[in-house]
Amino acid sequence: MGGAVSAGEDNDELIDNLKEAQYIRTELVEQAFRAIDRADYYLEEFKENAYKDLAWKHGNIHLSAPCIYSEVMEALDLQPGLSFLNLGSGTGYLSSMVGLILGPFGVNHGVELHSDVIEYAKQKLDFFIRTSDSFDKFDFCEPSFVTGNCLEISPDCSQYDRVYCGAGVQKEHEEYMKNLLKVGGILVMPLEEKPCHSESGKSRLVQLPPVAVRSLQDLARIAIRGTIKKIIHQETVSKNGNGLKNTPRFKRRRVRRRRMETIVFLDKEVFASRISNPSDDNSCEDLEEEGREEEEKTLPETKPDPPVNFLRQKVLNLPLPDPLKYYLLYYREK
């Protein structure tokens, strides 16, 4: 499925297209989509297709189309601190975006049938935590993945505020899925499709991860990072008059207007005259814009400066021992 919106040249343009088509409608969902590059979850040889609104499958690895993920994220109505269960968690792309919204006090669990996909998801999660600046811009709820059949979850497992089933299930399993929800929770899933089966064909109850209680040391790290982010926000507001939110990169669409001519026949003579057209008032503007485009073409191409990770800078400048600084940075590479 997919193909509902045009392909983008990069992740931001893909998100712009999803917003324009009303698949992405809320700010929280938009921020999560922009924070994680979809191409990072593709194998290298298939990355050229990452920004198309199409599903991708290679072996057991599968990614749904961006329009599907955006509809799911909007339907889940995610909020900080909620618990989330992803049945058929796949590459972990969706779970990671959800984790950016849930924040450090949420719960983020995933169940995946194929063990090789679990390993792939863990590699992608580790890469995101170690290398992405988005990790420092958000308070992240790290997802935990377990291998198993989503229809064989232990009956004594915890219930969740939000549940998404990416694997197809039949109508007869609807009540089973609803039992995974807390009162007032939201379940998003496809119905009346072929159910999944375990690889061995033997029934084995899936034990979901326990709800972890954060240590005092971890809570202190979350609080310190939160305080530093507030200071950075206040400094940015006083300096620029706005917050940390990046303005979406919407590309201006130029409309080429055609001048209309009318031919008047009068007593076997021909007179050509232009029709008065409101669009003609913009002709000078179009010419100026074309001139600017020509100037831009002649200018040498310069790469934009890489984004500055202000949180990392602040932490590294703190009068603290280096091991404590690196702990505050989650031992990230950059």
PADRENMI-836060 format. One line per field, with one value per residue (C-alpha): residue number from 1; residue in three letters; z, x, y. Coordinates in nm, 2 decimals, always signed. Example, Ala and Ser with C-alpha at 12.3 -4.5 7.8 and 13.67 -1.06 7.14 Angstrom:
2
num <- [1:2]
residu <- [ALA:SER]
Z <- [+0.78:+0.71]
X <- [+1.23:+1.37]
Y <- [-0.45:-0.11]
This chain:
334
num <- [1:2:3:4:5:6:7:8:9:10:11:12:13:14:15:16:17:18:19:20:21:22:23:24:25:26:27:28:29:30:31:32:33:34:35:36:37:38:39:40:41:42:43:44:45:46:47:48:49:50:51:52:53:54:55:56:57:58:59:60:61:62:63:64:65:66:67:68:69:70:71:72:73:74:75:76:77:78:79:80:81:82:83:84:85:86:87:88:89:90:91:92:93:94:95:96:97:98:99:100:101:102:103:104:105:106:107:108:109:110:111:112:113:114:115:116:117:118:119:120:121:122:123:124:125:126:127:128:129:130:131:132:133:134:135:136:137:138:139:140:141:142:143:144:145:146:147:148:149:150:151:152:153:154:155:156:157:158:159:160:161:162:163:164:165:166:167:168:169:170:171:172:173:174:175:176:177:178:179:180:181:182:183:184:185:186:187:188:189:190:191:192:193:194:195:196:197:198:199:200:201:202:203:204:205:206:207:208:209:210:211:212:213:214:215:216:217:218:219:220:221:222:223:224:225:226:227:228:229:230:231:232:233:234:235:236:237:238:239:240:241:242:243:244:245:246:247:248:249:250:251:252:253:254:255:256:257:258:259:260:261:262:263:264:265:266:267:268:269:270:271:272:273:274:275:276:277:278:279:280:281:282:283:284:285:286:287:288:289:290:291:292:293:294:295:296:297:298:299:300:301:302:303:304:305:306:307:308:309:310:311:312:313:314:315:316:317:318:319:320:321:322:323:324:325:326:327:328:329:330:331:332:333:334]
residu <- [MET:GLY:GLY:ALA:VAL:SER:ALA:GLY:GLU:ASP:ASN:ASP:GLU:LEU:ILE:ASP:ASN:LEU:LYS:GLU:ALA:GLN:TYR:ILE:ARG:THR:GLU:LEU:VAL:GLU:GLN:ALA:PHE:ARG:ALA:ILE:ASP:ARG:ALA:ASP:TYR:TYR:LEU:GLU:GLU:PHE:LYS:GLU:ASN:ALA:TYR:LYS:ASP:LEU:ALA:TRP:LYS:HIS:GLY:ASN:ILE:HIS:LEU:SER:ALA:PRO:CYS:ILE:TYR:SER:GLU:VAL:MET:GLU:ALA:LEU:ASP:LEU:GLN:PRO:GLY:LEU:SER:PHE:LEU:ASN:LEU:GLY:SER:GLY:THR:GLY:TYR:LEU:SER:SER:MET:VAL:GLY:LEU:ILE:LEU:GLY:PRO:PHE:GLY:VAL:ASN:HIS:GLY:VAL:GLU:LEU:HIS:SER:ASP:VAL:ILE:GLU:TYR:ALA:LYS:GLN:LYS:LEU:ASP:PHE:PHE:ILE:ARG:THR:SER:ASP:SER:PHE:ASP:LYS:PHE:ASP:PHE:CYS:GLU:PRO:SER:PHE:VAL:THR:GLY:ASN:CYS:LEU:GLU:ILE:SER:PRO:ASP:CYS:SER:GLN:TYR:ASP:ARG:VAL:TYR:CYS:GLY:ALA:GLY:VAL:GLN:LYS:GLU:HIS:GLU:GLU:TYR:MET:LYS:ASN:LEU:LEU:LYS:VAL:GLY:GLY:ILE:LEU:VAL:MET:PRO:LEU:GLU:GLU:LYS:PRO:CYS:HIS:SER:GLU:SER:GLY:LYS:SER:ARG:LEU:VAL:GLN:LEU:PRO:PRO:VAL:ALA:VAL:ARG:SER:LEU:GLN:ASP:LEU:ALA:ARG:ILE:ALA:ILE:ARG:GLY:THR:ILE:LYS:LYS:ILE:ILE:HIS:GLN:GLU:THR:VAL:SER:LYS:ASN:GLY:ASN:GLY:LEU:LYS:ASN:THR:PRO:ARG:PHE:LYS:ARG:ARG:ARG:VAL:ARG:ARG:ARG:ARG:MET:GLU:THR:ILE:VAL:PHE:LEU:ASP:LYS:GLU:VAL:PHE:ALA:SER:ARG:ILE:SER:ASN:PRO:SER:ASP:ASP:ASN:SER:CYS:GLU:ASP:LEU:GLU:GLU:GLU:GLY:ARG:GLU:GLU:GLU:GLU:LYS:THR:LEU:PRO:GLU:THR:LYS:PRO:ASP:PRO:PRO:VAL:ASN:PHE:LEU:ARG:GLN:LYS:VAL:LEU:ASN:LEU:PRO:LEU:PRO:ASP:PRO:LEU:LYS:TYR:TYR:LEU:LEU:TYR:TYR:ARG:GLU:LYS]
Z <- [+0.00:-0.04:-0.32:-0.17:-0.18:-0.41:-0.34:-0.16:-0.23:+0.14:+0.47:+0.52:+0.18:+0.23:+0.56:+0.38:+0.13:+0.40:+0.58:+0.26:+0.20:+0.57:+0.66:+0.93:+1.12:+1.46:+1.57:+1.79:+1.50:+1.26:+1.50:+1.55:+1.17:+1.11:+1.39:+1.25:+0.89:+0.72:+0.51:+0.82:+0.85:+0.49:+0.38:+0.20:-0.15:-0.12:+0.03:-0.30:-0.24:+0.12:+0.05:-0.17:-0.02:-0.07:+0.15:+0.14:+0.21:+0.19:+0.33:+0.68:+0.70:+0.63:+0.64:+0.58:+0.35:+0.52:+0.47:+0.67:+0.96:+0.97:+0.99:+1.27:+1.47:+1.44:+1.53:+1.85:+2.00:+2.17:+2.48:+2.71:+2.99:+2.82:+2.77:+2.42:+2.28:+1.91:+1.78:+1.47:+1.56:+1.26:+1.21:+1.51:+1.30:+1.43:+1.79:+1.79:+1.66:+1.93:+2.19:+2.11:+2.21:+2.51:+2.69:+2.96:+3.18:+2.92:+2.84:+2.49:+2.41:+2.08:+1.98:+1.65:+1.51:+1.34:+1.55:+1.26:+1.24:+1.62:+1.57:+1.28:+1.50:+1.79:+1.55:+1.41:+1.76:+1.88:+1.57:+1.64:+2.01:+1.93:+1.63:+1.59:+1.72:+1.76:+2.06:+2.25:+2.13:+2.28:+2.60:+2.46:+2.57:+2.45:+2.30:+2.42:+2.17:+2.23:+1.99:+1.96:+1.81:+1.89:+1.94:+2.21:+2.47:+2.83:+2.99:+3.30:+3.10:+3.18:+2.99:+2.78:+2.70:+2.33:+2.12:+1.75:+1.56:+1.23:+1.17:+1.01:+1.23:+1.18:+1.31:+1.57:+1.75:+1.80:+2.16:+2.23:+2.12:+2.32:+2.64:+2.60:+2.65:+2.97:+3.02:+2.79:+2.58:+2.20:+1.97:+1.60:+1.39:+1.05:+1.06:+0.86:+0.73:+0.75:+1.11:+1.19:+1.30:+1.50:+1.30:+1.48:+1.47:+1.85:+2.09:+2.32:+2.55:+2.49:+2.81:+2.76:+2.92:+3.28:+3.34:+3.46:+3.76:+3.69:+3.93:+4.12:+3.91:+3.59:+3.72:+3.81:+3.46:+3.31:+3.54:+3.47:+3.09:+3.12:+3.31:+3.05:+2.77:+2.94:+2.98:+2.61:+2.52:+2.73:+2.57:+2.22:+2.29:+2.43:+2.14:+1.85:+1.98:+1.90:+2.04:+1.93:+1.69:+1.34:+1.06:+0.82:+0.48:+0.25:-0.10:-0.29:-0.58:-0.88:-1.11:-1.47:-1.61:-1.99:-2.14:-2.31:-2.65:-2.83:-3.20:-3.31:-3.67:-3.79:-4.16:-4.29:-4.09:-3.81:-3.48:-3.21:-2.86:-2.51:-2.28:-1.94:-1.71:-1.33:-1.35:-1.56:-1.25:-1.13:-1.44:-1.30:-0.99:-1.20:-1.40:-1.07:-0.94:-1.26:-1.23:-0.87:-0.98:-1.25:-0.99:-0.76:-1.04:-1.09:-0.73:-0.61:-0.41:-0.04:+0.20:+0.50:+0.84:+1.03:+1.31:+1.65:+1.94:+2.21:+2.48:+2.42:+2.43:+2.76:+2.92:+2.81:+2.96:+3.30:+3.59:+3.63:+3.59:+3.24:+3.33:+3.47:+3.16:+2.94:+3.15:+3.11:+2.73:+2.74:+2.61:+2.27:+1.99:+1.90]
X <- [+0.00:+0.10:+0.15:-0.09:+0.16:+0.44:+0.79:+1.03:+1.40:+1.47:+1.30:+1.18:+1.02:+0.84:+0.70:+0.59:+0.40:+0.23:+0.13:-0.01:-0.22:-0.34:-0.19:+0.01:-0.21:-0.06:+0.26:+0.38:+0.35:+0.52:+0.82:+0.86:+0.86:+1.11:+1.34:+1.40:+1.52:+1.33:+1.63:+1.82:+1.59:+1.66:+1.94:+2.21:+2.13:+1.76:+1.79:+1.70:+1.34:+1.33:+1.14:+0.87:+0.53:+0.56:+0.60:+0.93:+1.00:+1.33:+1.32:+1.16:+1.23:+0.93:+0.84:+0.49:+0.43:+0.48:+0.11:+0.01:+0.25:+0.13:-0.23:-0.14:+0.05:-0.24:-0.50:-0.31:-0.34:+0.00:+0.09:+0.39:+0.39:+0.16:+0.24:+0.25:+0.26:+0.36:+0.26:+0.46:+0.72:+0.95:+1.24:+1.15:+1.10:+0.75:+0.84:+1.13:+0.91:+0.65:+0.93:+1.01:+0.65:+0.61:+0.92:+1.13:+0.84:+0.64:+0.65:+0.75:+0.73:+0.74:+0.67:+0.81:+0.78:+1.12:+1.44:+1.65:+1.42:+1.46:+1.84:+1.80:+1.57:+1.82:+2.10:+1.89:+1.79:+2.16:+2.26:+1.99:+2.09:+2.46:+2.46:+2.13:+2.11:+1.74:+1.81:+1.93:+1.63:+1.37:+1.32:+1.33:+1.14:+1.37:+1.17:+1.22:+1.17:+1.09:+1.05:+0.72:+0.38:+0.16:-0.14:+0.04:+0.10:+0.10:-0.24:-0.08:+0.10:+0.04:-0.22:-0.13:-0.28:-0.21:-0.17:-0.09:-0.10:+0.09:+0.05:-0.28:-0.53:-0.87:-1.20:-1.21:-0.91:-1.06:-1.15:-0.81:-0.65:-0.89:-0.79:-0.44:-0.58:-0.63:-0.98:-1.01:-0.71:-0.68:-0.62:-0.53:-0.51:-0.61:-0.89:-0.99:-0.64:-0.44:-0.31:+0.06:+0.19:+0.51:+0.80:+0.82:+0.44:+0.45:+0.25:+0.48:+0.36:+0.53:+0.65:+0.65:+0.93:+0.85:+0.77:+1.11:+1.14:+1.41:+1.70:+1.76:+2.07:+1.88:+1.61:+1.88:+2.02:+1.67:+1.62:+1.96:+1.91:+1.57:+1.70:+1.97:+1.72:+1.50:+1.81:+1.89:+1.53:+1.53:+1.86:+1.72:+1.40:+1.59:+1.83:+1.60:+1.25:+1.15:+1.19:+1.38:+1.13:+1.27:+1.06:+0.94:+1.11:+0.82:+0.93:+0.76:+0.57:+0.59:+0.29:+0.36:+0.09:+0.03:-0.06:-0.39:-0.43:-0.76:-0.80:-1.07:-1.20:-1.36:-1.45:-1.20:-0.92:-0.75:-0.66:-0.46:-0.49:-0.41:-0.70:-0.69:-0.59:-0.54:-0.24:-0.06:-0.01:+0.23:+0.44:+0.71:+0.73:+0.78:+1.05:+1.23:+1.20:+1.35:+1.63:+1.70:+1.70:+1.96:+2.18:+2.15:+2.26:+2.58:+2.67:+2.91:+2.73:+2.81:+2.72:+2.51:+2.68:+2.60:+2.35:+2.49:+2.41:+2.37:+2.28:+2.61:+2.81:+2.65:+2.71:+3.07:+3.13:+2.99:+3.25:+3.21:+3.44:+3.45:+3.29:+2.98:+2.96:+2.96:+2.69:+2.48:+2.53:+2.44:+2.79:+2.69:+2.95:+2.87]
Y <- [+0.00:+0.36:+0.60:+0.85:+1.14:+1.24:+1.12:+1.36:+1.44:+1.40:+1.32:+1.68:+1.70:+1.37:+1.51:+1.83:+1.62:+1.42:+1.74:+1.89:+1.58:+1.59:+1.26:+1.44:+1.68:+1.75:+1.91:+1.62:+1.37:+1.61:+1.66:+1.28:+1.22:+1.49:+1.38:+1.03:+0.99:+0.71:+0.62:+0.51:+0.21:+0.09:-0.14:+0.07:-0.07:+0.03:+0.38:+0.55:+0.44:+0.56:+0.89:+0.73:+0.68:+0.30:+0.00:-0.18:-0.55:-0.74:-1.09:-1.06:-0.69:-0.47:-0.10:+0.02:+0.32:+0.66:+0.75:+0.44:+0.52:+0.88:+0.77:+0.53:+0.79:+1.03:+0.77:+0.66:+1.01:+0.97:+1.18:+1.19:+0.92:+0.67:+0.30:+0.16:-0.19:-0.25:-0.59:-0.67:-0.41:-0.48:-0.25:-0.04:+0.27:+0.34:+0.24:+0.49:+0.77:+0.69:+0.69:+1.06:+1.15:+0.92:+1.07:+0.92:+0.82:+0.62:+0.25:+0.14:-0.24:-0.43:-0.79:-0.92:-1.28:-1.30:-1.30:-1.16:-0.86:-0.81:-0.79:-0.55:-0.33:-0.33:-0.22:+0.06:+0.17:+0.17:+0.37:+0.63:+0.67:+0.70:+0.93:+1.13:+1.49:+1.43:+1.21:+1.52:+1.73:+1.50:+1.31:+0.96:+0.64:+0.37:+0.08:-0.28:-0.57:-0.94:-1.22:-1.41:-1.45:-1.15:-1.39:-1.58:-1.31:-1.43:-1.36:-1.21:-0.93:-0.57:-0.37:-0.07:+0.28:+0.24:-0.07:-0.10:-0.42:-0.40:-0.77:-0.87:-1.04:-1.20:-1.06:-1.35:-1.21:-0.86:-0.93:-1.08:-0.75:-0.54:-0.73:-0.59:-0.24:-0.04:+0.11:+0.41:+0.30:+0.31:+0.01:+0.05:-0.26:-0.41:-0.67:-0.98:-1.06:-1.38:-1.42:-1.48:-1.81:-1.90:-2.02:-2.36:-2.41:-2.47:-2.25:-2.05:-1.78:-1.45:-1.28:-0.90:-0.69:-0.58:-0.22:-0.10:+0.14:+0.40:+0.44:+0.76:+0.81:+0.79:+1.02:+1.28:+1.26:+1.32:+1.62:+1.77:+1.74:+1.89:+2.19:+2.25:+2.23:+2.49:+2.72:+2.67:+2.75:+3.07:+3.18:+3.12:+3.31:+3.61:+3.61:+3.54:+3.60:+3.24:+2.89:+2.59:+2.47:+2.45:+2.60:+2.33:+2.36:+2.43:+2.49:+2.77:+2.64:+2.87:+2.89:+2.96:+3.19:+3.21:+3.54:+3.54:+3.70:+3.78:+3.82:+4.06:+4.05:+4.37:+4.45:+4.20:+4.36:+4.18:+4.35:+4.17:+4.30:+4.16:+4.07:+4.23:+3.95:+3.98:+3.75:+4.00:+4.21:+3.95:+3.95:+4.18:+3.97:+3.66:+3.83:+3.93:+3.58:+3.44:+3.69:+3.58:+3.21:+3.29:+3.47:+3.17:+2.94:+3.14:+3.15:+2.88:+2.60:+2.61:+2.34:+2.46:+2.46:+2.14:+2.19:+2.27:+2.04:+2.30:+2.05:+1.86:+2.19:+2.29:+1.95:+1.94:+2.29:+2.19:+2.18:+1.81:+1.50:+1.36:+1.03:+1.22:+1.44:+1.13:+0.97:+1.28:+1.24:+0.87:+0.80:+0.92:+0.95:+1.30]
